[in-house]
């Protein structure tokens, strides 16, 4: 097995200095409301009424430039005791102007055979409303028929593994498994396994397989990975570990 870590922070290819920051909760909440007033979006009132979970401090001035965003959201590096304890050192904020919001990073080389596994932790920063914890992967960095995502629709209390509709680029739920028993405030353990030989993708949440599906014919290789949101929400993520078995 060729095993490597290619997360956004502290890697050989994508090395960057982790922000050393701890912003007071009151400042964080005020800043989030402040940036909502300047956004011209279909969900313009969302961030004006957002209620972040007050125990989660974050950096508001250190964007992670290693990821390419396809929307007008932000991907920020976080610090402080919370980030160190839970390893949730990214805050991904999206505003809903695109249905498929992606923050993508390129692999060192394309994976065309064998197995590739993505692992990360995620926790919604919201108490209510639309809440996601999703990892995206595919051939390229744009939403479309060569992209998939998998993880948890926290607000809907469901696990998902999805491809994107190549005609409309809207989300199509291929795997949607309801689970009314989980705690939506928890840190979720996300694991996505893609076997390029059998062409099967599997979603594993908190150590349990929640579903699998055949890869679309349009995905011949995996070149990019990252964080995903469905419209407007706010999520804490860890680095994404990548394991490649050829």
N, C-alpha and C positions, 0 to 999 in steps of 0.2 A: 504494500500500500504506500502510495505517495501522499503523505498527510501534511497539510500546510494550513497556516492561519493567515487569512488575507482580509482581516477586518479593516475598518477605516482608520484605526489608530494604532500606532506602535508596530507596524509591519514593515518588512523590507521594501516592498514596492510602494506602499502607500503611507509611508511614515509621516507623522505629523505630531507636533507637540501638543499634548493634551492640555486643554485650558485649565488653569488653576483658578477656579472661580467658585464663589458661594454668594448667591444673591438672595436677599431677604425675601420672604414670601410676599410681603406687602408690595415690594417693588416689582416682583414677578407678575402678580395679578394686575397691578396698575399698568405695567408695560403692555401686557396682552390686550387690555381694553384700549389702550392708546393706539396700538397699531391697527385695531379693528376699524377705527373711524376713518382711516385713509384708504380702505380697500373698497374697490368698486366690484363687488361680486354678487352673484345671485343669492348668496347667503350672507349679506352684509350685516345682518343683525346677530349672526352667530357669535362672533368674537366680542361683540359689545356686551353679551350676556354670559360669556363663558365663565365657568366656575372651576378653575384648576384645583386639584386636590392639594390642600394647603401645606402638606408636609413635604412637598417635593421642590427643593430649590434647583435652579438651573442657570446656566450662563445665558445671557441675552445678547452677547456681543462677540461671539466667536463662532462664525459659521464654518461648517466642515466643507471645504472646497474640493475634497477628493471625490465627492459624489456629484453627478449631473442631475439636476432637477428638471422635470418636464412641466412644471407648474409654477405658480407664484408663491408657493409656500417657502418654508425655511427649514434647514437641517442644522441644528446647533449642537456644539459640544458642551457637555455638562461637567461639573466638578462637585467638590464637597463630599461630606460624609455619606450622603445618600448614594451618589454615583460610585463611590469606592465600595460600599457595602453590597450593593446589588448589581454592580457592573453595568448599570444602565447609564451610559455616558453620552447618549444622543437624545435629543428632543426633536421630533419631526412634527412640524405644524403645517397643515394644509387648509385651504380656504374654500374648496369646493368648486373652483372655476373649471376644473377638469374632472371627469368621472373617474379616470384612472390616474391617480397621482403617484409618481414614481421618483425615487431618489436612487440612481443606479451607479454602479461602479464596474469597471471592466476587470475580468480575470487576467492573470498574467499570460495565459494562453487558452485558446478554445478547447473545451472538452468535447470530444467526438465519440468516445467509447468508454466502457467501464461505468463506474458509478461516481456521482458527485453528491455530497451531503452538505447542507447548510444548517447551521445551528445558531440560535440566538435566544436571548431573553427579551421579553417585552411586557410593558404594563401601560394601560391607558392612564393618561394624566387627568382624565375627566371623571366626574361622578355620575354623569348622565349623558343622554344624547348619543350621537353616532360615535362609536368607539371601535378601533381596529387594532390588530396586532398581526401584521402580514409581512411575509418575505416574498419578493419578486425574483424571477429568474427567467432567462430566455436567450435568444439569439438576437443581440442588439439591445439598445437601451430605450426603445420607444414602445408605447402601448400598441397592441395590434395582434395579429395572428401568430407572431413568433414570441409572445410573452405569456407567462403564467404567474399567478401568485397563490400563496397558501398560508394558512394560519388560523386566526380566530377573529370572528366578528363578535367582539366583546359585548356590544350593546344588544345584539340579536341573540346572544348566547348560543353560538353555533360555530362549528369548525368548518373550514372550507378549503377546497383545492379547485382552482378555476383557470380556465383559459379565457382569452378575450375574443369577442366576436369580430372576425376580420372585415365584416361589412360595415358595422356601425361603431366598432371600437367600444361598445358598451360591455359591461361585465355580464358574463353568462355563468351561472353557478352550476358547475359540473358535479361537485361534491358539496353538499350542504347538510351537515349533521347537527341537529339540535341537541343541546345539553343544558337543561335548566338547573343543574345541580352545582355548577362551578361558581366560584366567587369572582365577580367581575373586577374586584380591586386587587387581585393577586398578580404576582409576576408569573407569566406564562413561559414555559420552556418550549420553544419552537424547534422542530427538526423536520427538514424537507429532504427526502431522498429521491434522486433521479437516476434510474438505471438506463443508460443509453443503449445497452445491448438488448434488454427485454422491452425497452421503451415504456417503462412503467414509472410514474411519479407517485410518491406516497407522502402523506402528511401525518406526522407524529407529534402529538401535543402532550406535554407532561409525561413522556415515556410510553404513551399508548397510541397505537396506530388508529387513526380516525377515518381513514379512507385512502383509496388509490385510484388512479385512472391512467388510461393510455395517453402517451404524449401525442399532441396533434402532429400530423404529418409535416406541418410547416416548420417544426422545431427539429432541426438536424443536429444542432450542437448547442452547447451552453457557453456563452461568451460574457454575460453580464449577470449581476445579482444586486440586490439592494432592498430597500424598504418600500412598502406600498401602502397607500390609503385609498379608500373609496370616499371621495369628496372631502368634506371638511371635518377634521378631527385633530387630536393632539396626543402623541404617544411617546413614551420613553422606550428606547431600544438600547441593547448592548451592541458591541461589535458583532459582526457575523463571522463565525468560524467556518472554514471551508475544508472539507476532507475529500480528497480525490483518490479513487482506487482504480488503477488501470489494469 
